[in-house]
Amino acid sequence: MSDLIMGSEEIKKHIPHRPPFLFVDGVTDLEPGKSAEGFKLVTNNEWFFAGHFPGMPIFPGVLAAEALAQLGGICFSGGEGGLGVLTGLDGLKFRRQVEPGDRLDLRVELDRRRGPFIRVRVRASVGEETAVEGTLSFSLVAGED
């Protein structure tokens, strides 16, 4: 992955998510409307670890999917003034557990687009190991004025 091109303050200008439900810590590559790469640093003090397998903390797979969806929102709706609303998860596979101390690298890439409907291929990995892969679908809706 390349150098950081967007930190948390810039990310907040592109999507409406805020802590504790913001799961993209940085963006390292961005081709608006085509692809994006970013990451989530998983730490011991995440709020969900208190109840998600206490004593054996595992980053919830659904939150890894949410991180990928948020990166998709940055890539596909940030520059168009709309909001990318998740409409589908297809063939999502969870292949590796993600634990505190891991850097979850995220990638989204346009698969197809028809009007406001977007389908993206996604992959989240820790090092060279795939943690999550599949496709997500979005619909762009009008953002707030």
Sequence and secondary structure as in RCSB ss.txt:
>XXXX:A:sequence
MSDLIMGSEEIKKHIPHRPPFLFVDGVTDLEPGKSAEGFKLVTNNEWFFAGHFPGMPIFPGVLAAEALAQLGGIC
FSGGEGGLGVLTGLDGLKFRRQVEPGDRLDLRVELDRRRGPFIRVRVRASVGEETAVEGTLSFSLVAGED
>XXXX:A:secstr
    SB HHHHHHH    TTS    EEEEEETTTEEEEEEE  TT GGGGTSSTTS    HHHHHHHHHHHHHHH
HTTTTTEEEEEEEEEEEEE S   TT EEEEEEEEEEEETTEEEEEEEEEETTEEEEEEEEEEEEEE   
